[in-house]
Amino acid sequence: MATIRQFWRGGLPLGEAFWLWGILGGGVVNLFGTLAALLLLTQEVSPWLVALLIAAHIPFNLFLLMGVWRSSARPEVGAERRQLARLCMSVWVIALSIV
């Protein structure tokens, strides 16, 4: 729980926040969410339940974006790395939220 709080507050190094939490964590959560939704579709469950499951990961994606955004604001991060991390994470979150 302390690590989650630290991530949210931007206390993790940018590399860890971006690659471990943002890219890997976001990809894994979205992959399993999508697989679960596809599995429910094959079981002929209510389409509303499937849509809810597909949309459920969006708040997590925003959590990831904010954590990486705040980690990129750390004093040891240069302006170019900060902008690149924020841009890449924003694009990644949009892609994860659409797919």
Legacy VTK file of the C-alpha trace (Angstrom):
# vtk DataFile Version 3.0
C-alpha trace
ASCII
DATASET POLYDATA
POINTS 99 float
0.000 0.000 0.000
2.889 2.349 0.753
4.297 1.852 -2.747
0.934 2.692 -4.294
0.808 5.894 -2.256
4.384 6.680 -3.204
3.570 6.132 -6.896
0.481 8.351 -6.688
2.451 11.159 -5.062
5.254 10.971 -7.637
7.742 9.564 -5.159
9.044 6.820 -7.438
11.881 7.368 -9.899
10.567 8.158 -13.370
11.984 4.997 -14.947
10.224 2.741 -12.437
6.967 4.692 -12.581
6.924 4.781 -16.369
8.122 1.303 -17.331
7.008 -0.849 -14.412
3.774 0.822 -13.417
2.689 2.651 -16.550
3.688 0.428 -19.437
3.852 -3.040 -17.882
1.177 -2.592 -15.214
-1.214 -0.814 -17.526
-0.706 -3.379 -20.270
-1.281 -6.355 -17.978
-4.426 -4.931 -16.346
-5.909 -3.986 -19.701
-5.000 -7.325 -21.272
-6.730 -9.304 -18.538
-9.721 -6.956 -18.587
-10.103 -7.425 -22.327
-9.709 -11.204 -22.077
-12.315 -11.342 -19.310
-14.718 -9.271 -21.417
-14.212 -11.576 -24.408
-14.784 -14.594 -22.197
-18.034 -13.091 -20.936
-19.126 -12.424 -24.512
-18.744 -16.116 -25.321
-20.897 -16.981 -22.317
-23.752 -14.836 -23.614
-23.806 -12.541 -20.615
-25.553 -9.185 -20.723
-23.778 -6.802 -23.099
-24.079 -4.116 -20.411
-21.953 -6.192 -18.063
-19.342 -6.652 -20.779
-19.336 -2.900 -21.503
-18.928 -2.194 -17.794
-15.972 -4.556 -17.593
-14.359 -2.960 -20.624
-14.762 0.532 -19.121
-13.671 -0.494 -15.606
-9.974 -0.140 -16.363
-10.236 3.535 -17.402
-9.951 4.896 -13.821
-6.852 2.725 -13.353
-5.380 4.155 -16.560
-5.933 7.685 -15.240
-4.274 6.665 -11.964
-1.255 5.468 -13.960
-1.137 8.682 -15.976
-1.181 10.824 -12.839
1.512 8.775 -11.100
3.875 8.958 -14.069
3.049 12.640 -14.586
3.983 13.429 -10.997
7.135 11.294 -11.107
8.238 13.184 -14.197
8.064 16.420 -12.187
10.820 15.272 -9.836
13.800 17.678 -9.687
16.294 15.188 -11.152
14.239 14.746 -14.345
15.260 17.013 -17.205
12.735 19.011 -19.191
13.062 16.870 -22.326
12.618 13.577 -20.440
9.674 15.085 -18.549
7.887 16.096 -21.746
8.663 12.814 -23.486
7.436 10.714 -20.545
4.239 12.733 -20.265
3.556 12.559 -23.988
4.267 8.819 -24.246
2.215 7.980 -21.168
-0.696 10.094 -22.407
-0.667 8.296 -25.756
-0.359 4.906 -24.008
-3.313 5.627 -21.700
-5.464 6.777 -24.619
-4.555 3.639 -26.575
-5.306 1.385 -23.595
-8.608 3.126 -22.950
-9.764 2.749 -26.549
-8.773 -0.877 -27.059
LINES 1 100
99 0 1 2 3 4 5 6 7 8 9 10 11 12 13 14 15 16 17 18 19 20 21 22 23 24 25 26 27 28 29 30 31 32 33 34 35 36 37 38 39 40 41 42 43 44 45 46 47 48 49 50 51 52 53 54 55 56 57 58 59 60 61 62 63 64 65 66 67 68 69 70 71 72 73 74 75 76 77 78 79 80 81 82 83 84 85 86 87 88 89 90 91 92 93 94 95 96 97 98
